[in-house]
Amino acid sequence: MESSRKSPPKTTQPRFDEVFHGDCIDVMSAWPDGFVDLAYLDPPFLTQKRHKSTNRERSKTFAFDDLWGSHHDYSEFIYQRVAQCHRILKDTGSIYFHCDRNATHIARAVLDDIFGAERFRSEIIWTYRRWSNSKNGLLASHQNIFYYTKSENFKFNQLLTDYSPSTNVDQILQQRARDSNGKSIYRRDKDGNVISNGAKRGVPLGDVWDIPYLNPKANERVGYPTQKPILLLERIIELSTDSGDIVVDPFCGSGTTLVASSLSHRKFIGIDVSAEACQLSRSRLSSPVKTESALLETGRASYANADSQLLQCLSGCDYVPVQRNSGIDAIVNAPTTNSIALVRIQRADETVNEAASLLIKASRGKNADLLIVVKTRHVATLFDDDEATTNVQVIESTAFAVNEAVAALQREA
Ligand SMILES: C[S@@+](CC[C@H](N)C(=O)[O-])C[C@H]1O[C@@H](n2cnc3c(N)ncnc32)[C@H](O)[C@@H]1O
């Protein structure tokens, strides 16, 4: 009898909390079916570029190729690897496929084909601010993450976010009913008291995630090209797994998913075709560092509010606010000459000289034509040299000048 050419079922699970070196299709092919809770894939995006970057100490350069002969080659590459992910996922498991506008159409078609269009759950838009000159079009400021599940019986932990400031929270906490005219009214108990809803603790997390891109100075940044923030992965892990579950990242790069899994007490397996990426992932895992985002904790609005109070003294000027810079508060353009002035507004606890040195430091390399400190107060100094700033023009704010004039009046009286 002719022997079956089908390979025997694989039974041995790989070691957990490990990073494997190799093409992920080869590594995953050796694994058994249905043991993984979550697969997160951040493969090359079809950018037709070699991605390269250097670590903070400038001692090491990391790179990977994202160069393809054709869209078909890319599609085939993705198809085979997503098919392996599908096979190793549990029935309750989920896949998150990260890409950008270069490959969204291909990824969606591949995922629909392998998982089934009915297993598509969400397209998550990861949005972030970038400070770059857009050449001839809109500045790309989001990436896409396709979320599919293997079956209808999938694991999902609902995450709740805060109500928007305009939501009347006390109203949504009350049960409602319709009166005889169909008008919405509060439901009341037999004593006439409004009945509480009890259950609402926030708004279910949406599919647009505003998570800052890692800035070049973030502690978490290890210098790997296209490194993703741990916060992004933590959110995905929290949504689709519980403590002790198994997370696989077949394109792990610098190991962000693995670090996020480890910090969230999940088991993980990483794979990368680059030996250097595997080494980097292992070293990150030995002492995980996560940057806490003040922006996320306090919200973007709080930054804008703090700055807008400060910037009130520039009202009437044609300025662009500069957020989150330790020395510069605003840029004022002189449109006809194309020259720029950088402005710092003196804080309550700093002298004019201190404000000026912060401004000078922050303006290095920015090629400004003029540096301006707006003086808002007198701050007592040990030596009376506070106005002795060079290279910086000091201008009194209107409020300061008015207060000074009134104080002078009082002294004369
Ligand atoms: C976009 S990067 C991943 C970045 C990662 N998410 C991070 O936060 O650092 C893509 C990675 O896929 C790896 N890669 C490319 N082809 C691969 C393959 N066939 N098997 C495994 N890894 C591969 C590259 O070496 C690169 O590290």
The ligand as an SDF file (V2000), in Angstrom:
LIG
                    3D

 27 29  0  0  0  0  0  0  0  0999 V2000
    8.3880   45.8070   11.1870 C   0  0  0  0  0  0  0  0  0  0  0  0
    9.6910   44.8670   11.8630 S   0  0  0  0  0  0  0  0  0  0  0  0
    9.0480   44.3920   13.4360 C   0  0  0  0  0  0  0  0  0  0  0  0
    9.2390   45.4620   14.4830 C   0  0  0  0  0  0  0  0  0  0  0  0
    8.7700   45.0300   15.8460 C   0  0  0  0  0  0  0  0  0  0  0  0
    7.3230   44.9470   15.9210 N   0  0  0  0  0  0  0  0  0  0  0  0
    9.2690   45.9720   16.9240 C   0  0  0  0  0  0  0  0  0  0  0  0
    8.4530   46.6130   17.6360 O   0  0  0  0  0  0  0  0  0  0  0  0
   10.4890   46.0910   17.0550 O   0  0  0  0  0  0  0  0  0  0  0  0
    9.6170   43.4350   10.8870 C   0  0  0  0  0  0  0  0  0  0  0  0
   10.5780   42.3360   11.2890 C   0  0  0  0  0  0  0  0  0  0  0  0
   10.2970   41.1680   10.5090 O   0  0  0  0  0  0  0  0  0  0  0  0
   11.5140   40.4610   10.3430 C   0  0  0  0  0  0  0  0  0  0  0  0
   11.3050   39.4950    9.2630 N   0  0  0  0  0  0  0  0  0  0  0  0
   11.2610   39.7420    7.9200 C   0  0  0  0  0  0  0  0  0  0  0  0
   11.0130   38.5930    7.2680 N   0  0  0  0  0  0  0  0  0  0  0  0
   10.8850   37.6160    8.1960 C   0  0  0  0  0  0  0  0  0  0  0  0
   10.5940   36.2270    8.1460 C   0  0  0  0  0  0  0  0  0  0  0  0
   10.4040   35.6100    6.9790 N   0  0  0  0  0  0  0  0  0  0  0  0
   10.5230   35.5350    9.3090 N   0  0  0  0  0  0  0  0  0  0  0  0
   10.7260   36.1560   10.4930 C   0  0  0  0  0  0  0  0  0  0  0  0
   11.0150   37.4670   10.5990 N   0  0  0  0  0  0  0  0  0  0  0  0
   11.0770   38.1880    9.4740 C   0  0  0  0  0  0  0  0  0  0  0  0
   12.5340   41.5700   10.1080 C   0  0  0  0  0  0  0  0  0  0  0  0
   13.8390   41.1260   10.3910 O   0  0  0  0  0  0  0  0  0  0  0  0
   12.0410   42.6410   11.0880 C   0  0  0  0  0  0  0  0  0  0  0  0
   12.7080   42.5280   12.3080 O   0  0  0  0  0  0  0  0  0  0  0  0
  1  2  1  0
  2  3  1  0
  2 10  1  0
  3  4  1  0
  4  5  1  0
  5  6  1  0
  5  7  1  0
  7  8  2  0
  7  9  1  0
 10 11  1  0
 11 12  1  0
 11 26  1  0
 12 13  1  0
 13 14  1  0
 13 24  1  0
 14 15  1  0
 14 23  1  0
 15 16  2  0
 16 17  1  0
 17 18  1  0
 17 23  2  0
 18 19  1  0
 18 20  2  0
 20 21  1  0
 21 22  2  0
 22 23  1  0
 24 25  1  0
 24 26  1  0
 26 27  1  0
M  CHG  2   2   1   9  -1
M  END
$$$$
